[in-house]
C-alpha cells in the first residue's frame, strides 16, 4: 500500500471534492442524483451527504431520512412515501419540505409505522452524552427500518457513550448501520472512539459512515473490511452483503478514500 502522508491525504481529498475537507454540519448544497428503479430483492439506497439517505423498498415506496437537500431526491414525494427526521440541525432538516410532505412521518419522536412492505420503529437517543432520552422533541432518534429482507438502522447524530440495554434489545441484529464516526457537536472523535464503541455494541454487517474525517476513516478501514462506491446509488440485499463486518464509504470523497486506502469497489 502506498505510504500515506498528510500532504497526500490533503491533496487527494481536496482534488476529489474541489475544496478542503470539513468535518460535520456543512452548509447544504442541493444536487440531483437520480435513483434507479428498485429490484425485487433488496433495497435501493442513495446517500446524499451528511446523514441524508433515500431508500426504495422492493415495492417502490421511498423512505427519506434526514432530508436537508430536497434537490438531491430522485422524485417528488407522494402520499405513499415516508419521511423520518432524527433531529433539527440544519444539515438534517429542511423545514418547508417537512411541512409540505404528503406521506407519513416520524418527526423527532418515538413511534412506529407498519405497512405491508416496511416496518419502522423510532427510538429515543441522545445527540451528546448528557442529553435526556425523550419520547418527543429530544435531541436525536434512532430509526429501525425493516424492508426488503434487511434491517437498516439509521443512528442520526447519536452521541451516547454507550447504548442502553433497552436500545440494544430493540435494535437487535443489524444488517446495515448508517452511523457517524466523528462529530464535534456530539463530542465524538478519533480520541474517544465513541462511534466505534457504539458499533462494537451493535455489530452490524455493514456500516455506511455519515459525519466522519480522514482520521476516523483510517481507523475504520483498518478495523473493518473497507469498500467504496463512486456512484451514490446502489442496491443492497442480504445475500450480497460481505461475510466479514465491513464499511462502505459513499459520497463525494468515496473515490479519494478508495485510492488512498486501496479499498475494494462495491459490486
Secondary structure, DSSP 8 states (H G I E B T S, - for coil): -----HHHHHHHHHHHHSS----SS--------------SSSEEEEE-STT-EEEE-TTS-EEEES-S-GGGSSS---TT-EEEE---STTT--HHHHHH--SEEEESB-EEEEETTEEEEEEEE-SSTT----SBS-SEEEEEEEETTEEEEE-TT---SS--HHHHHHH-S-SEEEE-S-BGGGTB-TTT-HHHHHHHHH--SEEEESS--HHHHHHHHHHSEEEE-SSSEEEE-GGGS-SS-EEEE-STTHHHHHHHTT-EE--
